[in-house]
Amino acid sequence: MVRAGTDEVDEPWLLTWLPDSTQDPSYPGFTISPESVDFPTSNGIGGVLEWAARQTWTRRAAGEDVEEAPAPAEATSLGVPADEFATFSEKVHMDFGWFFAATKEPDGSFSWAVMSRDGYQVKSGVADTWDDARLAAIEDLYPPSGEE
């Protein structure tokens, strides 16, 4: 997940890696910025994604035989218990058919999003704590229906 930096509200670029597998050494995920790990932002989000695709942690997740694929030493861990993240993500997916993502912000808060299978953002926000992010994500969230 990539957030492009903005000068208007002084938000830095952030790249958050949320591996699918609980067996991944960096599960439930981590966040890096260009200040902590020198990744390129001059080519926009596409350039950041191309850079990320070349890293060992993404190549391992894609099934490539990579011996070690730890998070960069400078990465900020998501900082939530892996079992809680797995249980909550699975609940959002199983109950609603959607995906949950979170980013730990530089100030310790959490940006979060619930996304549809085709990548549309259903709901998003920022919460002070992990518990607040989980509650906000499911508050007033209803599964899709066939009604028009």
Secondary structure, DSSP 8 states (H G I E B T S, - for coil): -EE--BTTTTB--EEEE--S-TTSTTTT-EEE-TTTS----TTHHHHHHHHHHTSHHHHHHTT---S-----TT-EE--S-HHHHHHHHHHHHHHHS-EEEEEE-TTS-EEEEEE-TTS-EEEEEEESSHHHHHHHHHTT-----S--
